[in-house]
């Protein structure tokens, strides 16, 4: 997910943040197939699959053997072991069969077949399938849209401990009851998802702890901690906001050098607002010694991405021709990396 933000998100912006579901899959609902996977639809084993006889020490349970084969990259073997168990109603096996169809691992990719088996597993109570089938029902992809059923399954997945289900159910609660009351009702689900390492949830939790009335002081004191976790989890908007919190002293003491470092991480990843802020930090020597050419480089990059800033326009026009040339060359090198 990608969000634009400024110094911090006001409560209304937090609500907007919480409006789109997080997916554990790509836009087509499938993970990328590892390089060793066999060709989709092939009857030949995946790489090494021919050397996957039943292990004498493997558990007798066919589903456990199927998951073991899947984890080792023996996708055809995984399907052969899981499908009979799935047909007998084993929800874990049904979910595995759905995953194989969704990703096209050892079989032809078929989202219709994946949806069928996710649906079977969801009905049988598998939390992962409840989340994934819930997303399908919510979006109407590969199945007929059914928001009410999607909400029901998402809550079941959340209550069973599925982190993505927890985050999405929390968003649904906030959407149904805007304002602090809805956020506080959803807060336990945000917290559980955040503790399980979902960067989006960690970011949302940091904003909620920082901005919501009624949050206990001991939780409010942890806002920066969760913003840092979201930043370390690779969420570029969290990296931007964490940088600003460090620089402005939000949720803790000011730390200009670390603020500059995190701003550079977000800017290097392509966050346009962070690129604009990098120009400002270099102009004003905040967290760095200051460098007009470096500042101009980030200004050029943000301007090329459509971010207009009149004050930086004036700064750029005040540079020498040589400084402008060096900045353009640096921006071009950044664009080619």
C-alpha positions, 0 to 999 in steps of 0.5 A: 500500500502507498499513502501520501502524508505530510508531517503527520496524518490527522484523524480524517486522513487516518480514516482514509488510510484505513479504507483499502484492504491489505492483500497477502497476494498480488493483484491477481491473488497469487504469489510469484512462482519460485524459479524451481517450479515446474511449467504451469500445467506440465505433467513433468515434475518440478525441479527435483520433484522426481526425487521426492519419494515418500520419506520413511521418516515423514509423518503418516498424515498426507496433509503434513506430507503435502505441506512438506513437499510444497515447502521443498518445492515439490509442487506436483507431489504436493498436489498429488498428496493434498488433493485427495485430502482436500476432496475428503474435506480437510481444510488445510489441504483445501487451502494448499490446493487453492494456493497451488492453483492460485500460483500455478505451481505444478498445475495450470494457474486457475483462479476459478479453481483457487476460488472454489477451494478457498471457499471450501476451506473457508467454510471448513474454518481455515483462517487463511482461506477465510481471509483470502476468500473474504478478499475475493468476495469483497472485491468480486474477483473470480466470485460474485461479490458478497460484502456481508459474507466477506465481512463475516469471514474476515471477522472469523479469520481475525478472531482465529489470529490471522494477521491480515484478517485482523487488519482488514476487519479493523478497517471495516469496523472504522468504516462502519463507525467513523470517529474515535468510537469506531477507532477505539472499537477496532483498536484491539484488532489493529494491535494484534495485527501490528504485534504480528508484524504487519507494517500497515497495521503498525503505521495505523497504530502509530497514528491512532496512538498519536492522534486519537482521544481516549488512548491511554498515556502508556499506549500513546507513549508507544506511538513512535515505537510502532512508527519505527517498526512500520518504517523498518518493515519497508513501508515508505510512508512510515519511513517519511513520517518516522523521519519527520517525527524524529526531526520534529520531536513527535513522540520522543526527543528530536534526532536530526541525524536519524531523521535525515537518514530515514528521510533519505531511505524514503526518498531513495525508494521514490517517495516524492514528498520525501524527495522534496523534504530532502531538498529542504533538509539539505538547504537548511543543513538539518541532520547533515552538513548541507549541500546545495547540489544535493538539495537541487538534485532532490528538488529536480527529482520531486519536480519531475514527479509532479511536486511543485514547490515555489520556494524551492523553485526560487532556491534553484534559480539562485544556484550557479549554472555549474551547480545546476548542471551538477544537480541535473547530472546527479538526478539523471544518475539517480533515475538510471540506477 
